[in-house]
Amino acid sequence: MWIPIDKRLPNLLENILVTVEHQHRWVSFAWFGSDQSWHYADSGEKIAKEFKIIAWKSLPEPYNGIK
């Protein structure tokens, strides 16, 4: 379930999925830092302010095979 950032922010430094908006919307892999900015999870680089994070979602559990 997607959580709007105006309702609740994720735990600091937790890798999550985010919905990004800038001319269109897409999903990215990110974390929220103690400096109150968003960072790409794969590189640690700050996400530019023109790319608006509008919602986030916890990562799913990893695949464990067919049961």
N, C-alpha and C positions, 0 to 999 in steps of 0.2 A: 504494500500500500504506500503510495506516494504521500509525503508529508510536506505541505507548504512551509517555506522558511519563515513566513510571518506567524505561523502557529507554534513551531518548535525547531530549534537548531539541533544538529547531531552532536554527539559527544566529540570533544576535541580529539583531533588526530585519528579518528576512526575512518577507515576506508569505506566509502559509500558510493552509490550511484546518485548522480545529480541530473536534473533536467536544466539545460542551459537555453537561454533565449537571447538571440541576436539576429534579427531579420527572419529567422526561422527557429525551430526548437530541435534539440538533439539530446542524447544521453551521453554522459561522460563519467569517468571514474575519478573521484576526488576525495579530499578531506578538508575539514574546517580547522584553522589554526588558532592558537591563543592570541595571535595578533589580529583576530577578527577578519581574516581574509581567507578566501578559498584557494586551494592548491590542487594541481593535477597530481593524482596519486602515483603515476608512473615516473614522473620527473621531479616532483616537489616544487615546480615552478608555480608562482602565483598566477591565478586566472585573471586576465585583464578585466578591469571594472566594466568595460562595455559589454562583456559577456555576463548577462544577469542570471544568477542561479535562482530559480523560482521554486524548486522542490527537491527533496532528497528521499532516498530509500535505502534501507540496510541491504547488504549483499545477501544473496541466497546461500543456503548451505551448499557445500561442494557435492558433486555427484559421487555417490558411493557404490555404483554398480546396480545391476538389476537384482531385485530381491524376490 
